[in-house]
Amino acid sequence: MDTEDPERSQNKRIIAVFNSSADTVEMLRTVLERRGLHTVAGSIPDLKKGELDFINFLEHHKPTVIVYDMSPPYETNWAFLRLVRSSEPAKQCRFVLTTTNKPALDKLVGDTGALEIIGKPYDLQRVVDAVERALADGS
């Protein structure tokens, strides 16, 4: 009889949140946790400075979905994200991209499917809905 690995089962609903703004990370974590989703977070500036190793982070936390904010310069950040997504640990993850300027991002790199998040208060429900769709797609 096949049974699901208990560790994988526990990790099934881990959501990683990456953003440049600590306030945005905290808002997203709060909303996602209220929905019963365990979250872990990282700072995009820490990634850029090399203070946080994204691959090690993924291997350690094993998130199912990563909410990742794309900020300018889009070309550089898109190249970084493409590189990360090609790594073995990231291949197991689904990504929900957010950005404050979807038209500019899409113009530069093509249709990303990113959610445009403009101004405050953010429409956090759109992000939660996207995370829940990503979780359902992986079931």
C-alpha positions in Angstrom: 0.0 0.0 0.0 1.4 3.4 -1.0 1.2 6.1 1.7 2.3 9.7 1.4 5.6 10.6 3.1 4.5 12.3 6.4 7.3 14.9 6.0 6.2 15.7 2.5 2.6 15.9 3.7 3.5 18.5 6.3 5.5 20.5 3.8 2.7 20.4 1.2 1.2 23.7 2.4 4.4 25.7 3.0 4.4 29.0 1.3 7.6 31.0 0.8 7.2 34.8 0.6 9.9 36.9 -1.0 9.7 40.6 -1.3 11.9 43.7 -0.9 9.5 45.3 1.6 9.5 43.8 5.1 6.0 45.3 5.6 4.7 43.5 2.5 6.2 40.3 3.6 4.5 40.6 7.0 1.2 41.5 5.5 1.3 38.5 3.1 2.4 36.1 5.9 -0.4 37.3 8.2 -3.1 36.8 5.5 -1.7 33.4 4.4 -1.4 32.1 7.9 -5.0 33.1 8.7 -5.9 30.8 5.8 -4.1 28.0 7.5 -1.0 28.1 5.3 2.3 27.8 7.0 4.7 30.5 5.7 8.4 31.2 5.6 9.9 34.4 4.3 13.0 35.8 2.8 14.2 39.2 1.8 15.0 40.0 -1.8 17.7 42.5 -0.8 19.3 39.7 1.3 19.3 37.5 -1.8 20.9 40.2 -3.9 23.6 40.9 -1.3 24.3 37.2 -1.1 23.3 37.1 2.6 20.6 34.5 1.9 21.2 31.5 -0.3 17.9 30.9 -2.2 18.8 27.3 -3.1 19.6 26.4 0.5 16.5 28.1 1.6 14.4 26.0 -0.7 16.1 22.8 0.2 15.6 23.5 3.9 12.0 24.7 3.9 10.7 22.7 0.8 7.9 25.2 0.0 5.2 24.1 -2.4 4.5 27.7 -3.6 6.7 30.7 -3.7 5.2 34.2 -3.8 8.0 36.2 -5.4 7.9 40.0 -6.1 9.5 41.1 -9.3 10.9 44.6 -9.0 13.1 46.8 -11.3 15.5 46.4 -12.9 13.2 43.7 -14.4 15.7 42.3 -16.8 18.3 41.6 -14.1 15.7 40.2 -11.7 14.0 38.1 -14.3 17.4 36.6 -15.3 18.0 35.8 -11.6 14.6 34.2 -11.2 15.0 32.1 -14.4 18.3 30.8 -13.1 16.8 29.9 -9.7 13.8 28.2 -11.2 16.1 26.0 -13.2 17.6 24.6 -10.0 16.4 21.2 -8.8 14.7 22.4 -5.6 12.8 25.1 -7.4 11.5 22.7 -10.1 9.3 21.2 -7.4 7.8 24.7 -6.6 5.0 26.7 -8.2 5.5 30.4 -8.4 3.1 33.3 -7.8 4.8 36.4 -9.2 3.8 39.9 -8.0 4.9 43.2 -9.3 4.0 46.9 -9.1 4.2 47.4 -12.8 3.0 44.4 -14.8 2.9 46.2 -18.2 6.6 47.2 -17.9 7.6 43.7 -16.7 5.7 42.0 -19.5 7.0 44.4 -22.1 10.6 43.5 -21.2 10.4 39.8 -20.6 7.1 38.7 -22.2 3.8 37.6 -20.5 4.8 36.5 -17.0 1.4 35.8 -15.6 2.4 38.1 -12.7 -0.2 39.7 -10.5 0.0 43.4 -10.6 0.0 44.8 -7.1 -0.4 48.6 -7.1 -0.6 51.0 -4.1 -1.8 50.3 -0.6 -3.8 48.7 0.7 -2.9 45.8 -1.5 -5.5 43.5 -2.8 -4.2 40.6 -0.8 -7.2 38.4 -1.7 -5.8 38.2 -5.2 -2.5 36.9 -3.9 -4.2 34.4 -1.6 -6.5 33.2 -4.4 -3.4 32.7 -6.7 -1.6 30.7 -3.9 -4.6 28.5 -3.4 -4.9 27.9 -7.2 -1.2 27.0 -7.3 -1.7 24.6 -4.4 -4.8 23.0 -6.1 -2.8 22.6 -9.4 -0.2 20.6 -7.5 -2.6 18.3 -5.8 
